[in-house]
Amino acid sequence: MIKNKLIRALYTGENWIDFKRMIETDKNIPYQEKLISIINSNRKNEAKEWLIKTLANGEAWRYIKKNFLPQLRTGAVCVIYYKQEPIKEEKKEVQQQEEKILIPPKEPEHAIPPSPIIITKPLFAIKTNLLYDVLSAANLEIEVPIGEQWSIAAEGIFPWWKASRADWTMQLLAGHAAVKYWFGDRNKKDILTGWNIGLYGGIGKYDLQFFDKDGEQGDFFDAGVQGAYAHKIGKYFRMEYSLGVGYLQRDSKKYDKVNDTMHGDIKVFKYPWEVKRQQWFGPTSAKISLVWLLNKKTVKKEGGVK
């Protein structure tokens, strides 16, 4: 019968050094750069394992499990046999004390609960066109990512003011909506960054009169295709540059400028009193937008996400 105190179990733990070396030297492994980025991050090992296993629906993990784990998960048994020599009775107690010092009793192992994993999920982005802001045309846009490649956006433009002078009026109410497709491998790019293309359309009405010129009222609608590029300028902020090309139609009528009369209250329309329709094919929108991304943090524990 072998005494328990003569058996010792040793382990080295998870071998992340060789694991990283295997990934860096294997040219066939999918998502190599993304895996190296996860391993080099400051996350805890439990979080790294979860991100690796869920990357690209487990495609990289299946390759690792087949090609790497058999080499990393190894074990060995070593047996040392001692031939017991007859000893005198008076030395027996001394030998027992030495054995206690050389082979300490194995301490009971306590299960350490895994640390929770913080997962950040993008909800939507708030945007403003800085070109409109410079012209004091207040505007706001909401964009919501859908899946990995798509997003939808809704924009409102709403300056509605009259200057203290009689010959300054900027009143505009307009709304636009867009559907966008984002190019590239989204597993390697941050959300709402890179190149995108989309379809847009909108309607609005306006009353504009500046300097010492006659004013104009009317309404319009437009539709077209827009291309854009966005990049990060901070953890939660982006800049986006876009240009839209399409069709614009507006119906307008002009009115006379009258001194000391606030245009927006009283309109003296020019004769003949007719509405003119104008159509345009070409650039219809240009934006340099500041984007603020709002996220939702969730805690993933064993058994699900809470």
N, C-alpha and C positions, 0 to 999 in steps of 0.2 A: 504493500500500500504506500503510495507517494503522498507525502505531507503537502498540504496546500501552500505552506510558507516557502517551499522549495521551488514553486512554479512562479515565473514572472512573465508578464505580458508587456511588450513595448510596442509603441506605434509612433510614426513620424508625423501624422496629420496630413493635411491636404498639400500636395506638391504643386503649388502655383508657379514656381520658377520653371520647372520642366514643362508644365502645361503651356506657359506662355511661349517657351522656346519652340515647342512642337508646332504651335499655331503660326509663329513667325517664319518657320522654315518649310512649311507645307504650302505649296503654291496652288493646290487643288481645293483647299478648304473654302467653302462659301462664306461670304461676308467677313473676310479676314480683317479688314481695317476696323470694322465695327466691333469685332471680338477683342482686338487689341485695345481699342478705346475703352471698352467695359472693364478689362482687366486692369488697366492703368488708372482707372478712376479711384476716387477716395471712398467709394461705398464699402460697406461691410461685405464679407465673403458670402453671406447668405443672400444679399441683394444681387451681387454679381452672378451667383449661380442661377437665380431666378431670371435675370435679364438674358443670360446666355441660353437657357432652356426655352424661353418664349420668343427669341429672336427669329423673325421670318417664319412664324408658326412651327418652330422646332427643327427647321431644315439644317441649321448649323449644328445643333445638338445631336441629331442623328448621325452626322458624319463623325463628330467627336466621340460619341459612344462606341462606334464601330472601329475607329482607327486609333484613338488615343487612350481610352480608359483601360483596355487590356494591359497596356504597358505601365500605366500609372498605379493601377490597383493590384498590387502584388503582395504576397505574404510568404513567410518562411518559418520553419520550426527548427530549433536547435536544441539538441539533447546532450547534456554533459553528464557523464557517468563518473562517479567517484567510488573507488573501492575502499570500503571501510576497514581500517586497521583495528585490531583489538587494543583497547585503551584501558588504562587502570581506572578503578572506580573513583579515585580522588580527582581525576582529570575530567570526568564526565560533566560535572557542573560548570567547569570553566569553558568547555566546548559549547555547551548550550548557550552560555552568555555571548560567546563570540558569534554564534549563528544568528542570534537576535540582532546583533549590531550590523553584520554583513548583509543580511537579508531582511530588511524592514518589512513589516506586514503591509499588505496592499490596502490602501485607503479606499473606502467605498466611493464609487463614481456617482456623481449627482447629475442628472439631466439638466442641461442649460437650455431654457426656452429660447427659440430663435427670436432674433430682434425683428421688430416690425419693419416693413419696407414701405417707404413713402413713395407713392406714385402720383405724378403730376399730369393732369388731363386738361388740355386746352378747351375752354368753353367758347369764347368768342373774342373778337378784337374790336376796339373802338378806334376810329380813324378820323382825321381831319385833313382837308386839302389846304396846305400852307399857301398856295397861290391865291385861293379865294380869301383866306384869312388876311393876307396882305392888303387886299382890296376891300376889307371890312365886310365881306360877304360871309356871314356865319354859316357853318356847315358841319354836319356830323354824319358818319357812316358806321354801320355795324356789319362785320363780316364773321360768318360762322363756318368753321371747317367741317366738312362731311367726309368721313373716311380718310384715306391717305392722299388722294389725288384731287379732290374737289372741294369747292367752297361756294357759298352764296353770300351776296352783299346787298345791302339796302342803304341808300344815301338820301339825305335831305338837305336842301339849300334854302335858307330862310332869312336873308337880310330884309328888314322892313323898317326903313327909317327915312326921315326927311330932315334936311339940315335947316338951321335957323334962317338961312338965306332963302329967298323965294325960288332960286333957280337950281336947287339940288334935291334930287329924289332918287333913292334906290330901294325899290320894293320888288322882291322876287320870292316866289314860292315854287319850288321844283322838287321832284322826287325821281330817283333812278333805282333800278334793280339790275343785278348782274349775276351771271353764273360763270365760274372760273374753273379751268383745268390746270393743275400744277405739274410741270414736267420733272423728269428725273426720278431716281431711286429715293423715295421718301424715307426709307430706313436710314439713309446716310445724310439727310438734310433736316434742319429744324423746321418746325411747323410754320407755314406761311412765309417761307423764304424761297428764293430762286425765281425762275421764269414761269410765267403763267399766261394763258390766253383765255378770253371769255367773250360772251355775248352780253350786251347791255341795252337798256331802253328806258325812256322816262318821259314825263310830261311836266309842264309848268306854266306859270303866268307871270307877267312882269309889268312894271311901270318905271321907266328910266328917264331922267332929265338932268343934264349936267351943264355947267358953265352958263353961257348966254345963248344956248341953242334951244330949239323947240324940243318938246318931250315926245315919248312914244309909249303906247300901251299895247299889250297883246298877249297871246298865249302860243305855246309851241309843243312839239313832241319830237323826239329823236330816237334812233336805234342804230346799232352798229357792232363792230368788233373792236376789242381793245386788247393790247398787249402790255405786259408790265414786268418789272423786275423788283424784287424786295430783298433786303439784307438786314442782318441784325446790327443794332447799335447799342445793345444792352441786353440784360437777361430777359426783360419783358417788353423791350421796345424794338421796332423795326422802322426802316424807311422804305417807301415804295414809290416807284416812278412809272407812270402809265401814260399811254396815248391812245385815244379812241378815234376811229375812222368810220363814218357811216353816213346816214341820211338825216337831215334836219329840215323840218317844215315849221314855219311860223306865220301866224295871222296877226297883223299889226295895223294900228291907226295912229296918226300923229295929231298932236294938239299944240296950240300956240302957247308960247311962254308969255305970262302976264306978270309984270312986276308986282311985288308985295302980295302975291297970291301963292299959297303953299300948294304946289302941284301934288296931287294926291287927295286934295279936298275938292278943288274946282277944276274942271277940264273944259277948255274951249277948243273943240276939235276943228281941224282945218277943213275947209270946203274943197272939193266935194267930200261929204261924209261917207267914206267908203273904207272897207277893210281890205288891205292888200295882203296877198299870200306870196310868200317867198320860200323857195326851196334851195337846198344846198347839199351837195355830195362832197365829202372830204373830211378833214379833221374836225371833230365836234367836241372833243374834251381833252384836257391835259391836266395831269395831277402830279404833285409832289407831296405825298401824304406821310404824316407822322402816325405810326401805328402803336397802340398800347394793347398788349395781349393779356387777357385775364384768364387765369388758370384755376382749377379746382384740385386741391390736394386730398388724396384718399390714402388710408393706411391699410396695407395688405398684411393680414396675419394668416397663420396656418389655418386652412379651412375656408378661406375666402377673403374678399375685400370688404371693409367696413367703412 
